[in-house]
């Protein structure tokens, strides 16, 4: 099917011609496809923005929970003050680490720097709260492991 129209007269004639192939108008169809592609791209961009916003909100929530958890240090550990909780935080300990060093290894709430020293200076087995709890003052593979008090004395000399 072909459609041809001419508007105007004389020297000023404007016309168009449409040829239908297979029941579709080619230029209209391609315009619609481009339009849908643009629409799809805009929708995907909007979805990405929403995903980024959700990720930012989740990160902010994690940070709020982390700060809230740090505030719980002094209420969860008997005798711990907010200042002591801040000291553990400043030494790089999270809630679970503080719990293991105080509850498992038997450190005092005032010994954040001591725990840091055990991990970073003594290292090895001494960086493990469970090892401190179970092996201090004993012989392991023929090697005498210092007691917790001896380790405290050594730390006090540093």
Order of alpha helices (4+ residues) and beta strands (2+ residues): beta-beta-beta-alpha-alpha-alpha-alpha-alpha-beta-beta-alpha
